[in-house]
Amino acid sequence: MKGALYIVATPIGNLGDISQRAIDILKQVDLIAAEDTRHSKILLNHFAISTNVSAYHEHNEKQVTEKLIQELLNGKSIALISDAGTPLINDPGYKLVTAAHDNLVKVVPIPGVSAVITALSVSGLPVNRFSFEGYLPAKVEARRKHLQSIANETRTLVFYETPHRIVEVIKEMQEIFGDERQVTIARELTKQFEQLVRDKLSVIGEKLKDETIKIKGEFVVIVEGVTENQMDKAEVLRINKILSGKLSPSDAASLTAKISGRRKNEVYQMVLDQDKVDNPD
């Protein structure tokens, strides 16, 4: 008889956000697989959950998955939890859930809090279509390249970010996405010092510099997708790039201005701004 694998969402800060169903499942299963056993013990002790806990994280995911699947095939029930929020959302667990399906083990979601959805719900930005980008690459070149690849994305963009990189990342977004793009910073969601700020990228950058937005805790960054006017800018740059291959910069800008209905000086400035983004000092 096979057991069941429960994917259990836990609070992202406020312990009161856990569901009664989640508590019941965590008490009833044979084993809890936790990303950080020491961190999870705080939650489990708070709710008097004495179930055995085993470590399951990115460094042991491959070898432990096989062991847990065997336990499930032997009839044991296991709950997977992450440090906070819904498991697998930028956390380990994919290999385990995939292996469970492959072995016809029942997988049961126990829904609850997710930082992504929590932040989107209060962002004041369109949430009917969004793209979750997780953490951006650590290296500057790779990070800028990724931001440039999604600069014309029309969906709302959602990122996780750390305190030691948040100022630099917002500066890069400002350079690549433009000063006017709307962004919402959600910091320390559901915790005592929760902070939610929505403004233009340029303003958010200043508020981080003067620490109106505190550079502490965990950040969710929600960025507005490209608007119609911003798409016009992208098209102007595309046309100018094509024309520049055949004409002088001055003639290319003049003809681009005629085609797009913009002023020649405006086209020049767009090209200069984009060149700074593409070729930073």
N, C-alpha and C positions, 0 to 999 in steps of 0.2 A: 504494500500500500504506500503510495507516494504522499509526501507531505505537501505543504504549500509555502510559497515564498511571498511574503508580505512586504510591499514597498511603502514604508511608513514616513509620512511627512511630520517633522517636528518644528517647534517654534524657531524663528530667526532672531529672537530677542526676548520678547515678552512670553514667559512660560504659560500665561493664561490663554495663549492662542492654540494650545494643543487640544485636539478633540478627545472626547471621552472614548470614542471608538479606538483611537490610536493607543490610549492608555490601556484599554482592555486587551488589545492585541499584544502589546508589549509584555503584558503580564502572563498571557496564555501561551505564547510560543515557547519552543524548547531552547531557542538560541537567538540572540540579537547580534547581528553583524554590524559593527559601528566603525566609522571612519577614524575616530580618535576615542579610544575607550575611556581615557581620563576625562575628556570633555563631556562625553555622553553620560558618565556616571553622575555628574551634577544633576542633569535632567532626570535620570532614572531614580536617584535617591530622593529627589524632591517629591516624586509621585509614588514612592515606596515600591518601586519595581525591582524585584530581586532576581530576575531572569539572568542566566549566564550570558556574558558578553564576550565576543571574540573580535579581534581587530581585522578590519577589511579596508585597505586603503590602496592608493595607486602603486605603492612599492611591492605589495604582496598579492595584488589582485589576481594575477594569473595562476599562481600556485594554490591560493586559498579557494578560488572558484571551484576547482576540481573537488576539493574536500567538502565544500558546502553542498555541491550537487549530489555527492554520494550520500550525505546526511539526508537530503531531501528525498532521494530515491529509497532510502531506508525507512521513510515514514515520518521523519522529523519535520517540524514546521519552523521556519526561520523568518525573522523580521530584519530588513535592511534599513538602517538609518544613516544619515550623514551628520556632519557637525551641526548643521542648521538648515531648515527648509526642506524642500522636496528632494529626495535622493536622485542622482543621475543628472540633475541640472547643474552642469559644471562640476560634478562630483563623480567619484568612482561608482561602479555598479553595472555599467553596460555589459561587460563580459558575463556577469552573473545572471542577469535577466535574459540575455541571449541564450546562454547555456541551459537555463531553466526551460525556455520555450523549445529548444532543440530536444530536450529530454522529456517533453510533454508533462513537465511539472506545472501545476497550477500557479499562476502569478496574480496576486491580488493587490490592487492599489488602495491605500488608505490615505486619501487626499487631505491636504491641509495647506499651510502657508508656503508660498514661493516668493522670494525677493523680487523676481522678475515681474510677476503679475501684480504683486503688492505695489511696486513702484509705478508701474504703468497705470494702475487704477487712480492714482492721485497726481499724475504727471501734468495734466492739462494739455496733453498732446494727443494726436489721433492714435487710437489703439485698435482700430478695426483690422489693420494690417501692420505687423511689426517683424523685425528681424533681430533675434537674440545673438549677439556677437561674442558673449562671454568676455574673458580677459584678452586684451590686445597683446601682440607679441612684446616681449621684454626689450628686444633690441630696437633702437631708434629707426634704423633703415627699414627693417621688416614692418615695424608699426606704421611708419609713414606710407609705405607701399600698400599696406592693407587699407588704410584710411582713404587713400587715393582711389583704390579699386571700388569703394562703396560710396564715393563722393556724390554720385548721381542716383543713389538709391532713393526711391520715392516712399518706401515704407519707413515708419519710425524705427530708429536704431536703439538697441539697448545693450549697454556694456556694464561689466563689473570692473571696478578699479580699486587700487590700493592707495593709502595716504601718501606714500613716498613717490608716487608717479602722477598723482591726479593733476597737479599744476602743469607739468610738462605735457600731459596728454591733452588737456583742455587748450593749451597754447597751440599744439599741433592741429587740433580740430579746427581752431579758429583760422589758422593759416590755410588749411585745405578746404574746409567747408564754408568759410567766410564768416565775417563778424556778425552778420544779421541772423544766422541760423538760431532758432530757439532751442534751448536745452533745459532740462530739469535735472537738478542734482538731488538725489535722495540719499541722505546719510544716516547711518545707524537706525534704520527702520525698526519700529516698534520698541526701541530701547529708550532709556531715560532721556538721552540727549539727541533724540531724533530731530533731523533738520531737513526741510524741503524747500528748495529755492528754484524758481523758474524765471529765466530771462534770456537775453541774447548771449551768444557765446562770448562776445567781447566783455559784457558786463560780468558774466560769471567768472571770467578770467581775473578781473579786477577784485571781485569779492573773495576769491581764493587768495590773492596776493595780500590783501589787507586782513585776511582771516575773518571776514564777516561770515564766510563759510569756513568752519573749523576743519583743519586738516588732520582729522583723527577718525578712527573707526573704519567702517566698511561703506563703500560708495556704490550706488547704482546710478549710471549716467544715461539719461534718455535724450536722444537727439532727434529733432524734427527731420523728416524726410525732405527731399528736394521739392520745392514748390514750383509752380508753373514759370514764374519769373526767373528762378534759378536755372531751370531747364533751358530757358532762352539764352542765358549766359553761356551755358555749355555748348549750345548750338552755334553761338557767335564764335566761340573759340575754335570749334571744329571747322567752321567755314574759313576762318582766318588762317588756320594751319594748312588747309588745302591750298589756298591762294598763295600763301607764302612760299610754297614750293616752286611757283612759277613767276611770282612778281616780287618787287622790292617790298620791304616792310611798310613803306609809306603807301604804295599803290595797293597792297593787300589790305591795309587798314581802311583805305578809302572805299574800295569795292565792297569790303565786308560791311561797312557802315551803310552803303546804299542798299545792299541785299537785306540787311537786318532791320533797317529803319532806325538805327542808333547813330549817335554822333561819332565822328572820327576820333575825337579825343577820348571818348568813352571806351571805344574799342581798344585804343592804345593802352589805356589804363588797365583794362581787363587782361591784355596780353602781358603787360609788365607784372601784374599781380600773380598771374599764373606761372610766369617764369621764375618768380621768387619761390613759389611752392615747389616747382619741379627741380629747381637748382638752388637749394638753401645753402647759405655760407657755411 
